[in-house]
């Protein structure tokens, strides 16, 4: 009798968790990320830190597959510490990021793995400060970015309508134009990142309805 009751309870828990990722369901929430890394070389030390906050909305077009849109803000700061002077490169971008997700249920009835493909467009400003002795030279410009990324993550449903998420960098490509008023390609950057090279987890919370 107890075994039967446990099986019925497990089936009910699985049903309400699984029901949240069926066609027609929606979610509203967001993700938060922060990272800091110090890179040491023979000539200088470089500290790189970043912060991001991206609210998002998603809709399940089929069972386990959702499409959505994130709109938020991210900032990165690159501190160069050479032997003679110091320099700081600060970038702030407003982000528009359409995305698609595929969910896979794991052994636990309310524990899921998901893979997210995202396209990101960023618009904002860049501020570069070069300090030598008591003198400071500042250059400010408008900037933009474009990126593609495939990120793995995990979602845990502690209740019927709430999910706590943990996602990672995965594989990504990003291009950055620090000065949109200039036609020069000299300062433009393109980076390819593999998640194992950069541990930058993001924490998210989603409300399903």
NUPAKE-844364 format. One record per atom (N, C-alpha, C): z, y, x; atom name. Coordinates in pm, 1 decimal, decimal comma. Each point is the difference from the previous one (the first is absolute). Last residue first. Layout:
<pts>
PT       zz       yy       xx atomo
PT        Z        Y        X    CA
...
</pts>
This chain:
<pts>
PT       zz       yy       xx atomo
PT  -1633,5   2961,4    369,3     N
PT      6,5     14,7   -145,7    CA
PT   -132,6    -43,1    -61,6     C
PT    329,0     57,0    495,7     N
PT   -108,8    -66,8    -71,0    CA
PT     17,9     15,5   -151,1     C
PT    152,9    256,8    491,6     N
PT     43,0    -27,1   -135,9    CA
PT   -119,1    -55,9    -78,0     C
PT    144,6     29,8    559,8     N
PT    -96,8     10,6   -108,4    CA
PT     66,7    -33,3   -133,4     C
PT     89,4    140,3    567,0     N
PT     61,4    -40,7   -126,7    CA
PT   -103,1     22,4   -110,8     C
PT     19,6    -57,3    592,3     N
PT    -49,6     53,2   -126,3    CA
PT     78,4    -52,8   -119,6     C
PT    -47,2     62,0    590,6     N
PT     82,1    -47,4   -111,2    CA
PT    -48,2     64,9   -128,0     C
PT   -218,5   -125,8    515,6     N
PT     15,0     97,5   -107,8    CA
PT     78,4    -63,9   -114,1     C
PT    -82,3    -80,1    582,8     N
PT     14,2    -45,6   -138,6    CA
PT     16,8    114,6    -97,4     C
PT   -183,9    -81,0    501,1     N
PT     32,9    118,3    -80,4    CA
PT     10,4    -41,4   -146,2     C
PT   -122,0   -181,3    525,2     N
PT     90,6    -41,8   -105,5    CA
PT     46,3    123,8    -76,2     C
PT   -427,0   -138,3    327,0     N
PT     74,6    115,8    -50,6    CA
PT     86,2    -43,6   -118,1     C
PT   -290,4   -300,6    237,5     N
PT     15,6    100,3    105,0    CA
PT     87,2    116,8    -43,3     C
PT   -128,8   -362,5   -288,2     N
PT     89,6    -54,9    100,9    CA
PT     23,4     98,9    113,2     C
PT   -308,1    100,3   -362,2     N
PT    141,2     10,1    -33,6    CA
PT     95,3    -51,0    105,9     C
PT   -471,0    228,9    101,1     N
PT     35,8   -134,2    -44,3    CA
PT    151,2     -2,4    -15,7     C
PT   -400,5    412,5     20,5     N
PT    136,1    -49,7     17,9    CA
PT     13,5   -140,3    -56,1     C
PT   -364,4    420,7    177,7     N
PT      6,0   -128,6    -67,0    CA
PT    136,4    -60,9     31,4     C
PT   -242,2    529,6      9,0     N
PT     94,5   -100,9     45,9    CA
PT     -9,7   -125,7    -84,9     C
PT   -238,6    516,2    148,0     N
PT    -18,6   -120,6    -79,2    CA
PT     92,3   -107,4     56,7     C
PT    -89,5    584,8     20,0     N
PT     63,5   -124,2     43,0    CA
PT    -34,5   -113,5    -95,9     C
PT   -172,7    534,9    188,6     N
PT     11,1    -97,5   -108,0    CA
PT     49,2   -134,6     53,6     C
PT   -109,3    410,9    255,1     N
PT    139,2    -22,6    -37,7    CA
PT     17,7   -105,7   -108,3     C
PT   -438,5    127,1    172,2     N
PT     84,5    -28,3    115,7    CA
PT    143,2    -36,2    -38,1     C
PT   -411,4    138,2   -261,0     N
PT     54,7   -135,2    -13,5    CA
PT    101,1    -32,5    109,1     C
PT   -179,7    483,5   -256,6     N
PT     12,9    -77,4    122,7    CA
PT     63,1   -135,8    -28,2     C
PT    -79,3    382,2   -303,5     N
PT    -96,8   -109,9     -3,7    CA
PT      8,3    -89,7    122,3     C
PT    386,1    318,8   -272,6     N
PT    -82,0    -15,6    120,0    CA
PT    -93,7   -118,7    -14,4     C
PT    331,4    124,1   -321,3     N
PT    -82,7    120,0     14,0    CA
PT    -92,8     -7,6    121,2     C
PT    336,5   -331,4   -118,7     N
PT   -117,9    -11,7    -86,4    CA
PT    -90,7    121,9      8,6     C
PT    372,6   -251,3    315,8     N
PT    -48,3    136,1    -25,7    CA
PT   -128,0     -7,0    -81,4     C
PT    241,3   -395,1    135,3     N
PT    107,7     99,0      8,4    CA
PT    -42,2    142,3    -33,0     C
PT   -147,7   -516,0   -144,4     N
PT    -67,5    120,2     47,3    CA
PT    103,5    112,5      2,5     C
PT     -2,9   -575,7    -12,3     N
PT     71,3    125,5    -20,6    CA
PT    -78,0    113,3     62,6     C
PT    -14,2   -565,6   -178,5     N
PT    -63,5    108,1     74,8    CA
PT     70,0    130,1    -36,7     C
PT    111,7   -571,6    -25,2     N
PT     19,9    137,9    -42,7    CA
PT    -74,4     95,6     91,5     C
PT    116,2   -560,9   -165,7     N
PT    -86,9     88,9     77,4    CA
PT     20,8    141,0    -52,3     C
PT    285,3   -515,9    -12,0     N
PT    -43,3    128,8    -52,8    CA
PT    -92,7     71,8     97,1     C
PT    329,3   -472,4   -146,7     N
PT   -117,5     42,0     76,3    CA
PT    -50,2    131,3    -59,1     C
PT    519,9   -139,1    -42,8     N
PT   -118,6    -83,2    -12,9    CA
PT   -112,1     45,3     91,9     C
PT    476,8    176,5   -140,3     N
PT   -123,0     71,1     37,8    CA
PT   -125,3    -83,8    -19,1     C
PT    425,1   -108,5   -313,0     N
PT    -17,9     22,5    142,6    CA
PT   -139,4     57,3     28,5     C
PT    412,2    -56,4   -430,8     N
PT   -136,5    -21,7     48,8    CA
PT    -11,3     43,7    145,3     C
PT    355,9   -110,8   -446,9     N
PT      0,9     23,4    143,8    CA
PT   -139,7    -33,4     51,2     C
PT    272,0    107,8   -513,8     N
PT   -110,0    -43,9     86,5    CA
PT     26,9     32,9    146,4     C
PT    227,4    -81,2   -533,7     N
PT     25,5     61,3    130,0    CA
PT   -101,7    -56,6     98,5     C
PT     21,4     55,4   -571,3     N
PT    -34,4    -76,9    119,5    CA
PT     32,4     82,7    124,1     C
PT    100,1    -32,8   -586,2     N
PT      8,2     67,6    129,7    CA
PT    -35,2    -93,8    114,0     C
PT     31,7   -113,9   -482,1     N
PT    -94,5    109,8     13,2    CA
PT      0,0     68,4    137,0     C
PT    282,9   -386,5   -130,1     N
PT   -129,1    -23,8    -63,8    CA
PT   -102,3    107,6     33,2     C
PT    378,5    -77,9    362,7     N
PT      5,9      5,6   -146,4    CA
PT   -141,4    -15,0    -54,2     C
PT     55,8    -43,6    458,0     N
PT    139,8    -27,4    -35,4    CA
PT     23,9      6,1   -150,2     C
PT   -438,4    -87,3    324,0     N
PT     35,3     49,3   -132,4    CA
PT    146,5    -33,4    -29,5     C
PT   -338,8     75,3    460,7     N
PT    110,4    -75,9    -58,8    CA
PT     39,7     65,5   -131,7     C
PT   -436,6    -16,9    387,2     N
PT     61,9     64,3   -115,3    CA
PT    105,6    -92,4    -58,4     C
PT   -312,5     94,8    489,5     N
PT     77,2    -90,4    -84,1    CA
PT     66,3     81,5   -111,6     C
PT   -464,8     43,6    366,1     N
PT    129,1     45,5    -49,5    CA
PT     65,9   -105,5    -87,4     C
PT   -461,2    168,5    358,4     N
PT     76,5   -102,5    -70,1    CA
PT    133,0     55,3    -47,6     C
PT   -497,1    258,1     97,7     N
PT    141,5    -13,5     31,9    CA
PT     64,1   -113,9    -78,0     C
PT   -478,4    276,0    171,0     N
PT     36,5   -122,4    -70,6    CA
PT    142,1    -34,7     41,4     C
PT   -340,8    478,2     11,9     N
PT    106,0    -88,6     44,5    CA
PT     19,5   -121,0    -88,7     C
PT   -287,3    502,5    157,3     N
PT    -10,0   -125,6    -73,2    CA
PT    110,0    -91,5     50,4     C
PT   -119,1    580,2      9,8     N
PT     48,0   -127,6     50,9    CA
PT    -24,7   -115,2    -94,9     C
PT    -56,5    572,6    159,7     N
PT    -54,1   -105,8    -85,3    CA
PT     46,3   -132,9     56,8     C
PT    115,1    583,2     29,4     N
PT     -2,6   -136,0     51,8    CA
PT    -62,8    -93,7   -102,3     C
PT     77,1    571,7    169,7     N
PT    -23,2   -100,7   -103,0    CA
PT     -4,9   -136,8     65,7     C
PT    152,4    576,6     81,5     N
PT    -40,0   -132,3     45,6    CA
PT    -23,7    -92,8   -118,8     C
PT     80,4    556,8    198,5     N
PT     -9,0    -89,9   -113,2    CA
PT    -54,5   -134,2     48,7     C
PT    287,4    330,1    331,0     N
PT   -132,3    -23,3    -57,6    CA
PT     11,3    -88,9   -122,6     C
PT    276,4    293,8    443,3     N
PT      7,7    -60,1   -132,7    CA
PT   -140,2    -14,2    -58,8     C
PT    290,0     90,3    497,6     N
PT   -131,2     -7,9    -63,8    CA
PT     17,9    -71,7   -133,6     C
PT    315,0    257,9    425,3     N
PT     -9,3    -71,7   -126,8    CA
PT   -141,7      7,7    -55,6     C
PT    343,1     68,3    469,6     N
PT   -134,2     23,4    -51,8    CA
PT    -18,2    -89,2   -123,3     C
PT    425,0    216,8    326,3     N
PT    -43,1    -97,4    -99,7    CA
PT   -135,4     40,4    -55,2     C
PT    377,1    100,0    448,6     N
PT   -119,6     34,5    -78,0    CA
PT    -38,2   -114,2    -93,7     C
PT    352,7      4,3    342,0     N
PT     42,4     75,6   -118,1    CA
PT   -116,8     36,6    -90,9     C
PT    -78,2   -408,9    306,7     N
PT    104,6     96,3     30,8    CA
PT     48,2     67,4   -126,5     C
PT   -379,9   -228,8   -135,7     N
PT     11,6     -1,9    145,3    CA
PT    100,7    108,0     38,9     C
PT   -210,5   -276,3   -468,0     N
PT    104,9     82,7     58,3    CA
PT      6,4    -21,4    150,6     C
PT   -322,6    -71,7   -476,0     N
PT      7,0    -32,3    142,1    CA
PT     99,3     96,8     65,7     C
PT   -156,5   -195,2   -523,2     N
PT     77,9     94,3     79,5    CA
PT     10,3    -49,8    143,6     C
PT   -290,9    -75,4   -500,8     N
PT     18,7    -44,8    138,1    CA
PT     70,9    109,8     79,9     C
PT   -116,7   -175,2   -537,7     N
PT     59,7    105,4     81,5    CA
PT     29,3    -56,5    138,8     C
PT   -303,9   -102,8   -496,5     N
PT     47,4    -45,2    130,5    CA
PT     53,9    119,3     78,3     C
PT   -110,4   -149,1   -559,5     N
PT      1,4     91,0    114,3    CA
PT     51,0    -69,0    124,7     C
PT   -260,1   -194,2   -476,8     N
PT    120,4     74,2     35,3    CA
PT    -18,5     89,7    120,1     C
PT   -188,5   -460,0   -316,8     N
PT    -36,9    140,2     20,7    CA
PT    127,7     78,1     32,4     C
PT   -218,2   -554,2    -59,8     N
PT    106,5     94,7     28,2    CA
PT    -52,0    140,5     27,3     C
PT   -108,1   -535,3   -221,7     N
PT    -59,2    129,3     35,2    CA
PT    114,0     99,6     18,4     C
PT    -74,0   -582,0    -22,2     N
PT     79,5    121,9     -0,2    CA
PT    -78,1    122,8     43,3     C
PT     -7,3   -549,0   -206,5     N
PT    -84,6    102,9     60,3    CA
PT     76,9    131,2     -8,7     C
PT    142,6   -563,7    -23,6     N
PT     14,4    141,1    -35,1    CA
PT    -98,9     86,9     75,8     C
PT    192,8   -535,5   -156,1     N
PT   -109,1     70,0     68,5    CA
PT      1,3    144,7    -47,7     C
PT    381,8   -426,4      8,9     N
PT    -51,3    125,4    -55,0    CA
PT   -109,6     57,0     87,2     C
PT    303,6   -480,1   -138,2     N
PT    -87,1     61,4    100,8    CA
PT    -62,3    123,6    -64,1     C
PT    475,9   -319,6    -98,7     N
PT   -120,9     70,5    -42,7    CA
PT    -75,7     53,3    121,1     C
PT    422,0   -372,2   -198,1     N
PT    -72,5     57,8    113,9    CA
PT   -119,2     76,5    -56,3     C
PT    491,8   -131,8   -252,6     N
PT   -145,8     -4,6     12,2    CA
PT    -45,2     56,1    133,9     C
PT    442,7   -186,3   -339,7     N
PT    -32,2     44,7    135,1    CA
PT   -149,4    -19,6     22,5     C
PT    292,9   -155,2   -371,2     N
PT    -17,6    145,0     -8,5    CA
PT    -28,8     61,6    136,9     C
PT     62,9   -474,7    -65,4     N
PT    -68,7     37,8   -122,6    CA
PT    -26,2    149,4    -10,2     C
PT     15,7   -285,0    468,3     N
PT     95,1     58,5    -93,8    CA
PT    -75,3     55,3   -120,6     C
PT   -262,5   -178,6    339,4     N
PT     86,1   -106,6    -50,3    CA
PT    103,1     51,3    -99,9     C
PT   -420,4    309,0     27,5     N
PT     55,2    -86,4    103,3    CA
PT     97,0   -100,0    -62,6     C
PT   -459,6    306,2   -179,9     N
PT    139,5    -40,8    -18,3    CA
PT     43,8    -95,1    110,5     C
PT   -377,4    398,0     22,2     N
PT     12,3   -145,5      8,2    CA
PT    146,9    -36,6    -19,6     C
PT   -377,3    453,2    -75,0     N
PT    133,9    -58,4      5,6    CA
PT     -6,8   -153,0      3,3     C
PT   -319,4    461,1    126,3     N
PT     -6,1   -137,4    -50,4    CA
PT    136,4    -64,8     22,5     C
PT   -237,5    541,0    -32,4     N
PT     98,6    -98,9     43,8    CA
PT    -29,1   -136,8    -60,4     C
PT   -224,1    537,1    125,9     N
PT     -7,2   -121,6    -80,9    CA
PT     96,7   -102,1     59,2     C
PT    -94,0    587,4      7,6     N
PT     34,3   -128,7     60,4    CA
PT    -20,2   -113,3    -99,7     C
PT    -55,0    585,1    140,5     N
PT    -27,4   -109,5    -93,5    CA
PT     22,2   -134,5     68,8     C
PT    176,6    502,4    133,6     N
PT    -25,5   -135,7     48,5    CA
PT    -21,8    -98,3   -115,0     C
PT     90,1    538,5    213,6     N
PT    -52,3    -60,7   -122,2    CA
PT    -48,5   -139,5     38,5     C
PT    346,7    401,4    241,4     N
PT    -75,7   -124,6     -2,0    CA
PT    -43,0    -36,2   -141,4     C
PT    155,9    434,6    352,3     N
PT     11,6    -47,4   -137,2    CA
PT    -98,1   -115,8    -16,8     C
PT    228,6    176,0    479,3     N
PT   -115,6    -28,6    -84,4    CA
PT     42,7    -38,7   -141,1     C
PT    150,7    211,9    532,2     N
PT     44,7    -22,3   -137,0    CA
PT   -119,1    -13,8    -92,1     C
PT    155,4     -2,1    564,1     N
PT   -106,7    -11,5    -99,4    CA
PT     60,4    -30,2   -136,7     C
PT    114,8    177,2    552,5     N
PT     51,9    -32,2   -133,4    CA
PT   -113,5      1,9   -101,6     C
PT    121,7     -5,8    561,9     N
PT   -113,8     -6,7    -91,4    CA
PT     51,6    -47,3   -135,3     C
PT    200,8    223,8    494,0     N
PT     27,0    -67,0   -127,0    CA
PT   -122,5     10,4    -90,1     C
PT    182,7     49,2    563,9     N
PT    -96,2     30,1   -105,9    CA
PT     34,3    -81,0   -123,5     C
PT    197,5    191,3    532,4     N
PT      5,5    -90,7   -114,0    CA
PT   -102,4     43,8   -104,4     C
PT     50,3     41,6    579,3     N
PT     31,5     62,9   -127,6    CA
PT      9,0   -103,4   -109,9     C
PT    -29,2   -135,4    467,1     N
PT      3,9    145,9     12,7    CA
PT     44,1     67,2   -129,5     C
PT    -51,0   -488,6     51,3     N
PT     92,2     50,3    101,6    CA
PT     14,8    150,3      2,1     C
PT   -125,8   -246,9   -465,5     N
PT    -45,9    -14,4    138,1    CA
PT     97,9     64,5     97,1     C
PT     -9,2   -160,3   -519,0     N
PT    100,7     52,6     92,3    CA
PT    -47,1    -22,6    143,6     C
PT   -164,3     11,4   -565,3     N
PT    -37,1    -32,0    137,8    CA
PT     98,9     65,9     94,4     C
PT    -17,9   -150,6   -548,4     N
PT     64,0     82,7    102,6    CA
PT    -38,8    -50,5    138,3     C
PT   -164,8    -28,5   -543,8     N
PT    -23,4    -58,8    131,4    CA
PT     55,4     94,7    105,4     C
PT     17,2   -113,0   -567,5     N
PT     35,0     91,9    107,5    CA
PT    -11,7    -74,7    131,9     C
PT   -148,4    -19,5   -573,8     N
PT     19,6    -65,7    128,6    CA
PT     26,7    106,0    106,4     C
PT     -9,4    -85,5   -582,7     N
PT      8,6     88,8    115,4    CA
PT     22,6    -82,5    125,6     C
PT   -164,6    -25,1   -570,9     N
PT     45,7    -63,5    123,4    CA
PT     -2,1    101,2    113,5     C
PT    -30,7    -66,6   -590,1     N
PT      2,3     85,1    119,5    CA
PT     44,6    -82,4    120,0     C
PT   -246,6   -111,3   -520,9     N
PT    124,4     34,1     66,7    CA
PT    -19,6     85,2    123,7     C
PT   -217,8   -346,6   -419,2     N
PT    -14,5    140,3     40,2    CA
PT    131,7     43,1     63,5     C
PT   -295,9   -479,0   -175,5     N
PT    117,9     61,9     57,3    CA
PT    -31,2    142,8     42,6     C
PT   -202,2   -418,5   -350,8     N
PT    -21,4    123,9     73,7    CA
PT    133,8     53,0     48,5     C
PT   -252,8   -508,5   -182,8     N
PT     90,8    111,3    -18,0    CA
PT    -36,1    119,4     85,2     C
PT    -90,9   -557,3   -201,9     N
PT    -59,7    115,4     67,7    CA
PT     90,7    119,2    -27,5     C
PT     62,2   -580,3     -2,6     N
PT     19,6    134,9    -53,3    CA
PT    -80,7    100,8     80,2     C
PT     80,3   -570,7   -109,0     N
PT    -78,4    100,8     71,6    CA
PT     17,6    135,5    -67,2     C
PT    208,6   -412,5   -163,7     N
PT     29,2      3,9    143,7    CA
PT    -78,6    105,2     77,4     C
PT   -190,2   -111,9   -473,7     N
PT    126,2    -56,6     44,5    CA
PT      5,2      3,6    152,8     C
PT   -303,9    371,3   -172,2     N
PT      3,6   -143,4    -29,6    CA
PT    139,5    -49,2     36,3     C
PT    -58,4    449,9     15,6     N
PT   -130,4    -22,2    -64,0    CA
PT    -19,6   -146,8    -33,1     C
PT    440,9    333,0     79,4     N
PT    -52,1   -133,8     26,2    CA
PT   -128,8    -22,2    -79,7     C
PT    236,9    464,8    212,3     N
PT    -35,8    -67,3   -125,4    CA
PT    -63,6   -134,9     34,3     C
PT    326,6    443,0    239,1     N
PT    -91,1   -113,3      4,8    CA
PT    -20,9    -64,0   -136,2     C
PT    202,0    460,6    324,9     N
PT    -14,7    -59,1   -132,9    CA
PT   -100,7   -113,4     10,9     C
PT    350,8    325,4    356,1     N
PT   -124,2    -66,3    -39,0    CA
PT      7,3    -54,3   -142,8     C
PT    232,7    343,1    442,9     N
PT     11,0    -55,2   -135,4    CA
PT   -133,6    -64,2    -40,4     C
PT    191,9    113,7    501,1     N
PT   -120,4     -9,6    -82,7    CA
PT     33,1    -63,7   -134,9     C
PT    184,0    203,6    511,2     N
PT     52,7    -21,4   -134,6    CA
PT   -117,8      5,6    -96,0     C
PT    131,3    -20,8    579,5     N
PT    -94,1      0,2   -112,3    CA
PT     74,6    -27,1   -130,9     C
PT     32,1    110,0    585,6     N
PT     70,7     -5,5   -127,2    CA
PT   -103,8      1,9   -111,8     C
PT     66,0    -63,7    593,3     N
PT    -77,1     24,1   -121,4    CA
PT     87,1    -19,0   -123,2     C
PT    -27,3     55,4    599,7     N
PT     76,2    -28,0   -121,8    CA
PT    -85,3     34,0   -121,6     C
PT     -1,8    -64,3    582,9     N
PT    -82,9      9,2   -119,9    CA
PT     84,8    -38,7   -121,1     C
PT     36,9    154,9    558,0     N
PT     71,9    -46,5   -117,8    CA
PT    -84,5     26,1   -123,7     C
PT    -60,6    -50,9    570,3     N
PT    -56,6     49,1   -125,2    CA
PT     76,5    -62,5   -116,0     C
PT     11,3    112,0    580,2     N
PT     51,2    -75,7   -113,2    CA
PT    -54,8     62,0   -127,6     C
PT   -226,0      0,3    523,0     N
PT     80,1     67,4   -101,0    CA
PT     53,1    -99,4   -101,9     C
PT   -234,8   -125,6    415,5     N
PT    -10,8    145,9      3,9    CA
PT     90,0     71,4   -100,4     C
PT    -34,0   -487,0     43,7     N
PT     36,2     53,0    131,9    CA
PT      4,3    152,0      1,1     C
PT    103,2   -233,0   -465,6     N
PT   -106,1    -19,0     97,9    CA
PT     46,3     58,0    133,2     C
PT    194,7   -147,0   -536,0     N
PT     25,8     44,1    136,7    CA
PT   -117,6    -34,3     90,9     C
PT    138,6     79,9   -555,9     N
PT    -93,4    -64,1     93,1    CA
PT     21,8     58,9    138,6     C
PT    268,7    -50,7   -506,3     N
PT     -7,1     70,6    127,6    CA
PT    -86,9    -79,4     95,7     C
PT     75,1     49,2   -575,1     N
PT    -31,8    -79,7    117,7    CA
PT     -3,7     88,7    123,9     C
PT    120,8    -40,6   -576,7     N
PT     18,2     78,5    121,0    CA
PT    -19,4    -91,6    120,6     C
PT    -51,7     45,6   -598,9     N
PT     -7,5    -73,6    126,1    CA
PT     17,1     95,4    116,9     C
PT     -3,6    -79,4   -590,0     N
PT     42,4     82,8    111,9    CA
PT     -3,3    -84,5    126,8     C
PT   -139,2     11,3   -584,1     N
PT     -7,7    -57,4    133,7    CA
PT     44,2     98,2    106,4     C
PT    -41,3   -137,3   -574,9     N
PT     56,5     91,0     98,5    CA
PT     -5,5    -67,6    135,9     C
PT   -230,5    -33,7   -545,9     N
PT     45,1    -59,1    125,6    CA
PT     45,0    108,7     95,6     C
PT    -63,6    -91,4   -583,4     N
PT    -40,2     65,4    123,4    CA
PT     55,5    -70,9    120,9     C
PT   -100,7    -15,2   -586,2     N
PT    103,4      2,7    103,1    CA
PT    -45,8     75,5    122,3     C
PT   -160,8   -276,9   -488,5     N
PT     13,7    137,2     46,9    CA
PT    113,8      3,6    100,3     C
PT   -359,9   -371,2   -293,2     N
PT    120,7     31,1     75,3    CA
PT     -6,9    143,4     51,8     C
PT   -225,7   -384,3   -401,2     N
PT     -9,5    117,7     86,3    CA
PT    128,9     15,6     79,6     C
PT   -322,4   -395,1   -313,4     N
PT    127,6     55,7     44,7    CA
PT    -24,2    119,5     92,6     C
PT   -361,3   -269,0   -173,7     N
PT     50,1     98,8    -93,4    CA
PT    133,6     59,7     38,0     C
PT   -126,6   -482,9    180,4     N
PT    -97,4    100,9    -40,8    CA
PT     58,6     92,9   -105,8     C
PT    359,9   -232,2    312,8     N
PT   -111,0    -46,1    -81,7    CA
PT    -89,1    116,5    -40,1     C
PT    437,9    -26,4    248,9     N
PT   -123,1      8,2     79,9    CA
PT   -119,0    -59,9    -75,6     C
PT    449,9     10,2   -178,4     N
PT    -20,6    136,0     47,8    CA
PT   -129,3     14,8     80,6     C
PT    168,6   -420,0   -170,6     N
PT    -62,7     81,2   -104,7    CA
PT    -29,6    141,0     47,9     C
PT    239,0   -319,0    266,6     N
PT   -143,8    -19,4      6,1    CA
PT    -71,9     87,0   -102,9     C
PT    468,9     -2,8      5,1     N
PT    -48,5     58,7    125,2    CA
PT   -152,1     -7,9      6,3     C
PT    217,3   -196,0   -366,7     N
PT      7,6    145,6     -8,2    CA
PT    -43,9     66,3    127,9     C
PT     -8,7   -479,2    -22,8     N
PT    -89,7     59,3    -99,5    CA
PT     10,8    151,4     -1,3     C
PT    292,4   -256,9    274,0     N
PT   -134,8      4,8     54,9    CA
PT    -95,3     69,0    -96,8     C
PT    437,2    -73,3   -145,8     N
PT     -0,4     99,4    107,9    CA
PT   -139,1     13,7     59,1     C
PT     63,1   -338,5   -318,3     N
PT      8,4    132,2    -62,8    CA
PT     -6,9    109,5    104,3     C
PT     19,4   -446,2    146,4     N
PT   -130,6     28,1    -60,0    CA
PT     -1,4    138,1    -64,4     C
PT    405,4   -159,6    177,7     N
PT    -94,2     29,1    108,5    CA
PT   -137,2     34,4    -55,4     C
PT    329,5   -143,2   -305,4     N
PT     32,6    132,6     52,6    CA
PT    -97,1     39,9    109,7     C
PT    -36,0   -435,4   -171,6     N
PT    -43,6     96,8   -101,0    CA
PT     24,8    142,5     49,3     C
PT    158,4   -349,5    268,5     N
PT   -146,4      3,2      3,5    CA
PT    -52,8    103,2    -98,8     C
PT    463,1    -84,3      1,9     N
PT    -40,3     69,8    122,6    CA
PT   -151,4     12,5      8,0     C
PT    186,5   -251,6   -352,4     N
PT     26,8    142,4    -19,7    CA
PT    -43,6     80,8    120,9     C
PT    -25,3   -468,1     28,5     N
PT   -100,2     50,9    -93,3    CA
PT     16,3    150,0    -21,4     C
PT    321,7   -222,7    258,1     N
PT   -125,9      4,8     72,6    CA
PT   -110,0     58,2    -88,3     C
PT    420,8    -82,3   -191,7     N
PT      6,0    114,3     89,7    CA
PT   -131,3     17,0     75,9     C
PT     37,6   -377,3   -273,4     N
PT      0,0    119,8    -82,6    CA
PT      0,0    125,7     86,7     C
</pts>
